Amino acid sequence: MKIISQTTAFGGMQGVFAHESTACNGEMTFAVYVPPQATREPRPVLWYLSGLTCTHANVMEKGEYRRMAAELGLIVVCPDTSPRGADVADELTNWQMGKGAGFYLDATEAPWAEHYRMYSYITEELPALVREHFRVDMDRQGIFGHSMGGHGAMTIALRNPERLRSCSAFAPIVAPSSADWSVGAFEKYLGADKAAWRKYDACALVEDGARFPEFLIDQGKADGFLDNGLRPGLFEAAVKDTGIGLTLRMHERYDHSYYFISTFMDDHLRWHADRLG
Amino acid sequence: MKIISQTTAFGGMQGVFAHESTACNGEMTFAVYVPPQATREPRPVLWYLSGLTCTHANVMEKGEYRRMAAELGLIVVCPDTSPRGADVADELTNWQMGKGAGFYLDATEAPWAEHYRMYSYITEELPALVREHFRVDMDRQGIFGHSMGGHGAMTIALRNPERLRSCSAFAPIVAPSSADWSVGAFEKYLGADKAAWRKYDACALVEDGARFPEFLIDQGKADGFLDNGLRPGLFEAAVKDTGIGLTLRMHERYDHSYYFISTFMDDHLRWHADRLG
């Protein structure tokens, strides 16, 4: 693992690291915040998955998570959103496909399958690496994310309830199989057979029987992507009568930006800390 | 005044605005955070001056000031660090001179004097504009800043104690007349006669009799600019036996970045709120 930077913040350490990824078949970069408590004992770990066009850096710079993570003693890991590098397939003029738009799935179609294996990367390879290098309590893991990363967090939680104990999302894409900005990507990554899309779609996963104890979702009502891309009401309908808990908070005047995310970041970190013990 | 953006954050509004500046002879951009309390009553205003290479955007994105500003009801104004535009003199390969390096002074030398009048801009023109457009209580003004902006905040406070009631700084340049990264700029902006530099030098101002009640300074001990550029010990020596209060806190492991600034931002906002009432 290569150290890109390590900086003191709120008594802990904000680091950026790079490593050769087997899952993504190339170098991957991620950020980790280690709170001061981790010098004394293993601490719970939170995975934060970012939205379209982001790298690890957006939330690291604008997410405002370190103060509360330091207070609660949470390790926060922020991966990139896709494979990177000159040999990685991309659509240069399409921000909803390719680099910055990995959708946290394992692509099966050429040319994408060669590198775009973010599901395996986030659920297997990166946890193993983080366990090896940081003082984490892997029995206490939570996951959250924004937009495409909210989709990633919710689908990964629904498919790994034995490993993840908490999940929350800021303005998530809850039904990517039918959302404006993901249908095109899903078809290219996964092929035309929509049956293969269902394990990467939170609403479809719940319909197919996947379960997770409860979700927290915050959504701005002034978010321009609300009606065509995000549609949290679909998830609210999907979990009805399933026993899955959902706290869905709709906020007047808030948009899709990190100004929205940072406003509610403390609430999310507390949500996870309460459930991770 | 032109609205560049207005975004809801922490119940208030983070805005970016542009206007034609008389002082700087061209368009200037600045950021303002308005806390929710300002919808009901005039609120105190804090001026945040940024460091070399910054615009208004660095602290707006990485400073993490909105949560506490909303809690305390503080309006926070973040100006740019220099005039901008194609017709503004610059040294393209020198980050310590020209654009991004206005040093909060009124230049007297050609070609700089045509636009570089940041002292007049910050102390006269921008306050008048802010008073006109936002619900500010101009009897409760504080000022703070980082690095070159800490220099700006301290010199402006020392020269305007009747208007400013509180001042603090993150890693300020306290003696720019003799610091590595400012001597060259001062000579070009102000000419070779060092007597003209003294009113833009916090240590020299105190030596010459300027007074301000008290300062808070936070400084990282792992800051690479500490010994040649910042040297807070010089200010500590300058205020000795003057009656000027100084709380100088030296922090192990912290560097010069916004990770350092954001860590201590809450303390600074509380420092100002305590003094602004």
Interface residues (C-beta under 8 A of the other chain):
Chain A: T7 T8 A9 F10 G11 Q14 E61 K62 E64 R66 R67 G220 A222 R253 Y254 D255 S257 Y258 Y259 F260 S262 T263 D266
Chain B: T7 T8 A9 F10 G11 Q14 E61 K62 E64 R66 R67 G220 A222 R253 Y254 D255 S257 Y258 Y259 F260 S262 T263 D266
